[in-house]
């Protein structure tokens, strides 16, 4: 680590700038492709529209995804080979095809069965699907991409279980997530809801720290994650996402009414539906980001309050910034439009301010 730039901010700015450029280009090309498929849906027919919708956006986005992997490799974040990256990409596409196919079939059935009321039923079905995916993520989806195993007994496990008991949250098990096989980035999370709730600690989290320091930092990061569940954030965010989902479905309904060649309930209406949903959801996403940032601030405050380790939390956030090449101060407009977390500089300052206030009291 550079002694003059311990948080690697010069490199983080370069990496973040390139990621933003790739993301903007990918989004613009994807939008153009969807618009073109929608315009051609009448001549393509039902099967042709479906085939184009499945194949063309994937091919159009692939160069940008590959460039993103190359960029991560160049900066030492990705540890995957090209073959490993392609395998994960293929698995992701397979999962997307299954879920997308089920969703498309459900939408077509609802459109034919409920006529003008189909947007309401699609909205309700989307909320149920979101809840189901939250429940099944740790037991069905996560294992497809990352290996994990029970956290072995020892000082770290003892400290983490004590943090869980302090939070009063029922957790099924503690697991080590083998991030190091694919990335140098660090992370920890509480995944699942109810009976599937599990704690995952990345094997890269604070990997360059001493044992005592790693235990302290992991505990306070875990306290942050548990704070979301203490506050009921999985359900809060699901309820709030109903707004964004409603805007997306409304956009889909308007697009189908305006551009679907044969109206709702036909295969060639799917490109218009996806286009309308994508555009409307993108317009609504800053509202979801704003609410997510509020919940993250509350979880930060909980972590500092319940552990009494504001300085440890600040150091853990700094270590994660350096490790994950996160910008302390990303561009404000981009952050406001896209970010799910507050700026790292704000989170670090808040943690230290809480500690200082406690010392003064």
VEXDREN-2710 file (C-alpha; in Angstrom, 1 decimal):
% VEXDREN-2710
k/r/px/py/pz
1/UNK/0.0/0.0/0.0
2/UNK/1.3/3.4/-0.9
3/UNK/2.5/5.3/2.2
4/UNK/1.6/8.6/0.5
5/UNK/-1.9/7.4/-0.5
6/UNK/-2.8/4.6/2.0
7/UNK/-6.4/4.5/0.9
8/UNK/-5.4/4.1/-2.8
9/UNK/-7.5/7.1/-3.8
10/UNK/-5.6/8.0/-6.9
11/UNK/-6.1/4.5/-8.2
12/UNK/-9.7/4.4/-7.0
13/UNK/-10.5/7.6/-9.0
14/UNK/-9.1/6.1/-12.2
15/UNK/-10.9/2.8/-11.6
16/UNK/-14.2/4.5/-10.7
17/UNK/-14.0/6.8/-13.7
18/UNK/-13.5/3.9/-16.1
19/UNK/-16.3/1.9/-14.5
20/UNK/-18.7/4.8/-14.9
21/UNK/-17.8/5.2/-18.5
22/UNK/-18.3/1.5/-19.2
23/UNK/-21.6/1.5/-17.4
24/UNK/-22.9/4.6/-19.2
25/UNK/-21.9/3.1/-22.6
26/UNK/-23.4/-0.3/-21.8
27/UNK/-26.7/1.4/-20.7
28/UNK/-26.9/3.5/-23.8
29/UNK/-26.2/0.6/-26.1
30/UNK/-28.7/-1.6/-24.3
31/UNK/-31.4/1.1/-24.6
32/UNK/-30.8/1.5/-28.3
33/UNK/-30.9/-2.3/-28.8
34/UNK/-34.2/-2.6/-26.9
35/UNK/-35.7/0.3/-28.9
36/UNK/-34.6/-1.3/-32.2
37/UNK/-36.1/-4.7/-31.2
38/UNK/-39.4/-3.0/-30.1
39/UNK/-39.6/-1.2/-33.4
40/UNK/-39.0/-4.4/-35.4
41/UNK/-41.4/-6.5/-33.3
42/UNK/-44.2/-6.3/-35.9
43/UNK/-42.0/-7.7/-38.7
44/UNK/-40.2/-10.2/-36.5
45/UNK/-43.4/-11.8/-35.2
46/UNK/-43.9/-13.5/-31.8
47/UNK/-41.1/-16.2/-31.9
48/UNK/-38.7/-13.8/-33.7
49/UNK/-39.3/-11.0/-31.1
50/UNK/-38.7/-13.4/-28.3
51/UNK/-35.5/-14.8/-29.8
52/UNK/-34.2/-11.3/-30.5
53/UNK/-35.0/-10.2/-26.9
54/UNK/-33.1/-13.1/-25.5
55/UNK/-30.1/-13.1/-27.7
56/UNK/-29.3/-9.6/-29.0
57/UNK/-29.1/-7.6/-25.7
58/UNK/-26.8/-10.3/-24.2
59/UNK/-24.4/-10.1/-27.2
60/UNK/-24.5/-6.3/-27.2
61/UNK/-23.6/-6.1/-23.5
62/UNK/-20.9/-8.8/-23.6
63/UNK/-18.1/-6.5/-24.8
64/UNK/-18.7/-4.1/-21.9
65/UNK/-18.9/-6.9/-19.4
66/UNK/-15.6/-8.3/-20.7
67/UNK/-14.0/-4.8/-20.5
68/UNK/-15.2/-4.5/-16.9
69/UNK/-13.6/-7.8/-16.0
70/UNK/-10.3/-6.8/-17.7
71/UNK/-10.4/-3.5/-15.8
72/UNK/-10.9/-5.3/-12.5
73/UNK/-8.0/-7.7/-13.4
74/UNK/-5.7/-4.8/-14.3
75/UNK/-6.4/-3.2/-10.9
76/UNK/-6.0/-6.4/-8.9
77/UNK/-9.6/-6.7/-7.8
78/UNK/-10.6/-9.8/-9.9
79/UNK/-8.7/-13.0/-9.4
80/UNK/-10.7/-14.9/-12.0
81/UNK/-9.3/-16.3/-15.2
82/UNK/-11.2/-15.6/-18.4
83/UNK/-12.6/-19.2/-18.2
84/UNK/-13.8/-18.7/-14.7
85/UNK/-15.4/-15.3/-15.6
86/UNK/-17.1/-16.8/-18.6
87/UNK/-18.4/-19.7/-16.5
88/UNK/-19.9/-17.3/-14.0
89/UNK/-21.3/-15.2/-16.8
90/UNK/-23.0/-18.3/-18.3
91/UNK/-24.5/-19.3/-15.0
92/UNK/-25.8/-15.8/-14.5
93/UNK/-27.4/-15.9/-17.9
94/UNK/-28.9/-19.3/-17.3
95/UNK/-30.5/-18.1/-14.0
96/UNK/-31.7/-15.0/-15.8
97/UNK/-33.3/-17.0/-18.5
98/UNK/-35.1/-19.2/-16.1
99/UNK/-36.4/-16.4/-13.9
100/UNK/-37.0/-14.1/-16.9
101/UNK/-38.8/-16.9/-18.8
102/UNK/-41.1/-17.6/-15.8
103/UNK/-41.8/-13.9/-15.3
104/UNK/-42.6/-13.4/-19.0
105/UNK/-44.9/-16.4/-19.1
106/UNK/-46.6/-15.1/-15.9
107/UNK/-47.1/-11.7/-17.4
108/UNK/-48.6/-13.1/-20.7
109/UNK/-51.0/-15.3/-18.7
110/UNK/-52.1/-12.3/-16.5
111/UNK/-52.5/-10.1/-19.6
112/UNK/-54.8/-12.6/-21.2
113/UNK/-56.7/-13.4/-18.1
114/UNK/-57.3/-10.0/-16.6
115/UNK/-57.4/-7.7/-19.6
116/UNK/-57.0/-4.0/-18.4
117/UNK/-56.2/-5.0/-14.9
118/UNK/-53.0/-6.9/-15.8
119/UNK/-50.6/-4.2/-14.5
120/UNK/-52.0/-4.4/-11.0
121/UNK/-51.6/-8.2/-10.9
122/UNK/-48.1/-8.1/-12.5
123/UNK/-47.1/-5.6/-9.8
124/UNK/-48.4/-7.9/-7.0
125/UNK/-46.7/-10.9/-8.6
126/UNK/-43.4/-8.9/-8.8
127/UNK/-43.5/-8.2/-5.1
128/UNK/-44.1/-11.9/-4.3
129/UNK/-41.2/-12.8/-6.5
130/UNK/-38.9/-10.3/-4.8
131/UNK/-39.8/-11.7/-1.4
132/UNK/-39.3/-15.3/-2.6
133/UNK/-35.8/-14.4/-4.0
134/UNK/-34.8/-12.7/-0.7
135/UNK/-35.8/-15.9/1.1
136/UNK/-34.1/-18.3/-1.3
137/UNK/-31.0/-16.3/-2.1
138/UNK/-28.6/-17.9/0.5
139/UNK/-29.8/-21.5/-0.1
140/UNK/-30.5/-21.5/-3.8
141/UNK/-28.7/-18.7/-5.7
142/UNK/-25.6/-17.7/-3.8
143/UNK/-24.1/-21.3/-3.8
144/UNK/-24.2/-21.3/-7.6
145/UNK/-21.5/-18.6/-7.7
146/UNK/-19.6/-18.7/-4.4
147/UNK/-18.5/-21.5/-2.1
148/UNK/-18.9/-21.2/1.6
149/UNK/-18.4/-23.4/4.7
150/UNK/-19.3/-23.1/8.4
151/UNK/-17.1/-20.7/10.3
152/UNK/-14.7/-22.9/12.4
153/UNK/-14.7/-22.5/16.2
154/UNK/-12.2/-20.1/17.6
155/UNK/-11.9/-16.5/18.8
156/UNK/-13.5/-15.0/15.7
157/UNK/-16.5/-17.2/15.8
158/UNK/-16.9/-16.6/19.6
159/UNK/-16.8/-12.8/19.1
160/UNK/-19.2/-12.9/16.2
161/UNK/-21.8/-15.1/18.0
162/UNK/-21.5/-12.6/20.9
163/UNK/-22.3/-9.8/18.5
164/UNK/-25.3/-11.8/17.3
165/UNK/-26.6/-12.4/20.8
166/UNK/-26.3/-8.7/21.6
167/UNK/-28.4/-7.8/18.5
168/UNK/-31.0/-10.4/19.5
169/UNK/-31.4/-11.6/16.0
170/UNK/-32.1/-15.3/15.2
171/UNK/-29.4/-16.5/12.8
172/UNK/-29.2/-20.0/11.5
173/UNK/-25.4/-20.2/11.1
174/UNK/-22.1/-18.4/10.6
175/UNK/-20.3/-19.2/7.3
176/UNK/-17.0/-18.3/5.7
177/UNK/-17.6/-17.0/2.1
178/UNK/-14.7/-17.9/-0.2
179/UNK/-14.4/-14.6/-1.9
180/UNK/-10.6/-14.9/-2.2
181/UNK/-11.0/-17.4/-5.0
182/UNK/-12.5/-14.7/-7.3
183/UNK/-11.7/-11.3/-5.9
184/UNK/-9.4/-9.4/-3.5
185/UNK/-12.4/-7.3/-2.4
186/UNK/-13.7/-7.7/1.2
187/UNK/-17.3/-8.0/2.4
188/UNK/-19.6/-9.5/5.0
189/UNK/-23.4/-9.8/4.9
190/UNK/-26.4/-11.2/6.6
191/UNK/-28.4/-12.9/3.8
192/UNK/-31.9/-14.4/3.8
193/UNK/-35.0/-13.8/5.9
194/UNK/-36.6/-15.8/8.7
195/UNK/-35.5/-19.5/8.5
196/UNK/-32.9/-18.9/5.8
197/UNK/-31.0/-16.0/7.6
198/UNK/-27.3/-16.7/7.6
199/UNK/-24.2/-14.6/8.3
200/UNK/-21.4/-14.7/5.7
201/UNK/-17.9/-13.4/6.4
202/UNK/-15.7/-13.0/3.4
203/UNK/-12.3/-14.7/3.8
204/UNK/-10.8/-11.5/2.4
205/UNK/-12.3/-9.2/5.0
206/UNK/-9.5/-7.4/6.9
207/UNK/-7.1/-10.1/5.6
208/UNK/-4.1/-7.9/6.0
209/UNK/-4.8/-7.0/9.6
210/UNK/-3.6/-8.7/12.8
211/UNK/-5.8/-11.3/14.4
212/UNK/-7.1/-9.0/17.2
213/UNK/-7.7/-6.1/14.8
214/UNK/-9.4/-8.4/12.3
215/UNK/-11.8/-9.7/15.0
216/UNK/-12.7/-6.2/16.1
217/UNK/-13.3/-4.9/12.6
218/UNK/-15.3/-8.0/11.6
219/UNK/-17.5/-7.6/14.6
220/UNK/-18.3/-4.0/14.0
221/UNK/-19.0/-4.7/10.3
222/UNK/-21.2/-7.5/11.3
223/UNK/-23.0/-5.2/13.8
224/UNK/-23.8/-2.9/10.8
225/UNK/-25.3/-5.8/8.9
226/UNK/-27.3/-7.0/11.9
227/UNK/-28.5/-3.4/12.3
228/UNK/-30.4/-3.8/9.1
229/UNK/-32.3/-6.8/10.5
230/UNK/-32.8/-5.2/13.9
231/UNK/-34.5/-2.3/12.1
232/UNK/-36.5/-4.6/9.8
233/UNK/-34.8/-3.2/6.8
234/UNK/-35.3/-6.3/4.5
235/UNK/-39.0/-5.7/4.9
236/UNK/-38.8/-1.9/4.8
237/UNK/-36.8/-2.0/1.6
238/UNK/-39.2/-4.6/0.0
239/UNK/-42.1/-2.4/0.9
240/UNK/-40.4/0.7/-0.5
241/UNK/-39.4/-1.1/-3.6
242/UNK/-43.1/-1.5/-4.3
243/UNK/-43.0/2.2/-5.4
244/UNK/-40.2/1.6/-7.9
245/UNK/-41.8/-1.6/-9.1
246/UNK/-45.1/0.2/-9.6
247/UNK/-43.4/2.9/-11.7
248/UNK/-41.7/0.2/-13.8
249/UNK/-44.9/-1.7/-14.4
250/UNK/-46.7/1.6/-15.3
251/UNK/-44.0/2.3/-17.8
252/UNK/-44.3/-1.2/-19.2
253/UNK/-48.1/-0.8/-19.5
254/UNK/-47.8/2.5/-21.4
255/UNK/-45.1/1.1/-23.7
256/UNK/-47.3/-2.0/-24.5
257/UNK/-50.3/0.2/-25.2
258/UNK/-48.2/2.5/-27.5
259/UNK/-45.8/0.1/-29.3
260/UNK/-46.9/-3.5/-29.0
261/UNK/-48.0/-4.5/-32.6
262/UNK/-50.8/-6.8/-31.5
263/UNK/-51.4/-5.4/-28.0
264/UNK/-51.0/-7.1/-24.6
265/UNK/-50.9/-10.9/-24.3
266/UNK/-48.8/-11.6/-27.3
267/UNK/-45.1/-12.6/-27.6
268/UNK/-44.3/-9.6/-29.8
269/UNK/-45.5/-7.3/-26.9
270/UNK/-42.5/-8.4/-24.7
271/UNK/-39.9/-6.1/-26.3
272/UNK/-42.1/-3.0/-25.6
273/UNK/-42.8/-4.3/-22.1
274/UNK/-39.1/-4.7/-21.3
275/UNK/-38.2/-1.3/-22.8
276/UNK/-41.0/0.5/-20.9
277/UNK/-40.2/-1.2/-17.7
278/UNK/-36.4/-0.6/-18.0
279/UNK/-36.8/3.1/-18.8
280/UNK/-39.4/3.8/-16.0
281/UNK/-37.4/1.8/-13.5
282/UNK/-34.2/3.7/-14.3
283/UNK/-36.1/7.0/-13.8
284/UNK/-37.4/5.8/-10.4
285/UNK/-34.1/4.3/-9.2
286/UNK/-32.7/7.5/-7.6
287/UNK/-35.6/7.4/-5.1
288/UNK/-34.8/3.9/-4.1
289/UNK/-31.1/4.8/-3.7
290/UNK/-32.1/7.7/-1.5
291/UNK/-34.1/5.5/0.8
292/UNK/-31.3/2.8/0.8
293/UNK/-28.8/5.5/1.9
294/UNK/-31.1/6.4/4.8
295/UNK/-31.2/2.8/6.0
296/UNK/-27.4/2.5/5.7
297/UNK/-26.9/5.5/7.9
298/UNK/-29.2/4.0/10.5
299/UNK/-27.3/0.7/10.4
300/UNK/-24.0/2.6/10.7
301/UNK/-25.3/4.4/13.8
302/UNK/-26.5/1.1/15.3
303/UNK/-23.2/-0.5/14.8
304/UNK/-21.3/2.3/16.6
305/UNK/-23.9/2.5/19.4
306/UNK/-24.1/-1.2/20.1
307/UNK/-20.4/-1.9/20.0
308/UNK/-19.1/1.4/21.2
309/UNK/-16.3/1.2/18.6
310/UNK/-16.7/4.2/16.4
311/UNK/-12.9/4.4/15.7
312/UNK/-12.8/0.7/14.8
313/UNK/-15.7/1.1/12.5
314/UNK/-14.0/4.1/10.8
315/UNK/-10.8/2.1/10.3
316/UNK/-12.7/-0.8/9.0
317/UNK/-14.4/1.4/6.4
318/UNK/-11.1/2.9/5.4
319/UNK/-9.6/-0.5/5.0
320/UNK/-12.6/-1.6/2.8
321/UNK/-12.1/1.6/0.7
322/UNK/-8.5/0.7/0.0
323/UNK/-9.2/-3.0/-0.5
324/UNK/-12.2/-2.5/-2.8
325/UNK/-10.9/0.6/-4.6
326/UNK/-13.9/2.7/-3.4
327/UNK/-13.7/6.4/-3.9
328/UNK/-14.1/8.4/-0.6
329/UNK/-15.8/11.2/-2.6
330/UNK/-17.3/10.0/-5.8
331/UNK/-18.9/12.5/-8.2
332/UNK/-21.9/14.0/-6.4
333/UNK/-24.4/13.8/-9.2
334/UNK/-23.5/10.2/-10.1
335/UNK/-23.6/9.3/-6.4
336/UNK/-27.1/10.9/-5.9
337/UNK/-28.4/9.1/-9.0
338/UNK/-27.0/5.6/-8.5
339/UNK/-25.5/4.9/-5.0
340/UNK/-27.1/2.7/-2.4
341/UNK/-24.7/3.7/0.4
342/UNK/-23.7/7.1/1.7
343/UNK/-20.3/8.5/0.5
344/UNK/-17.5/6.6/2.4
345/UNK/-16.1/9.9/3.6
346/UNK/-19.4/10.7/5.3
347/UNK/-19.7/7.3/6.9
348/UNK/-16.1/7.5/8.3
349/UNK/-16.6/11.0/9.6
350/UNK/-19.9/10.1/11.2
351/UNK/-18.3/7.1/13.0
352/UNK/-15.5/9.2/14.3
353/UNK/-17.8/12.0/15.4
354/UNK/-19.9/9.6/17.4
355/UNK/-16.8/8.3/19.1
356/UNK/-15.6/11.8/19.9
357/UNK/-19.0/12.8/21.3
358/UNK/-19.0/9.7/23.5
359/UNK/-15.5/10.5/24.8
360/UNK/-16.6/14.1/25.6
361/UNK/-19.7/13.0/27.4
END
